[in-house]
């Protein structure tokens, strides 16, 4: 279980690094806009991201 969690965290790091590697100017702009966003907006976006992740994991596990 710990091994799987560490693999997942490593994959997140790879995915998070794609945009700054490919287009650092766009990434910097997105981060600056996120820093200026209201807390409520960031929380909603975080919740949506988590729900999409949970739903995706559920659907992937149905097939396997």
C-alpha positions, -999 to +999 in steps of 0.1 A: +000+000+000+028+025+009+046+016-023+015+023-044+010+057-026+046+067-033+042+057-069+011+079-071+029+108-055+057+104-080+033+104-109+017+136-095+051+152-095+057+142-131+023+156-142+028+188-122+061+194-139+049+191-175+035+226-179+064+245-163+088+225-184+069+230-217+057+266-212+072+284-182+057+318-192+021+304-192+027+285-160+040+317-142+009+335-155-015+308-142+002+307-108+001+346-105-037+345-113-043+317-088-024+337-061-048+366-067-080+344-066-103+344-037-100+316-012-135+304-019-127+301-056-096+281-049-115+258-025-142+251-051-115+244-078-097+221-053-130+202-045-138+198-082-103+185-088-106+160-059-140+148-071-128+143-106-098+123-093-120+101-071-145+095-099-116+086-123-101+062-098-135+046-093-140+042-130-105+028-135-110+003-108-143-009-123-124-021-154-097-039-135 
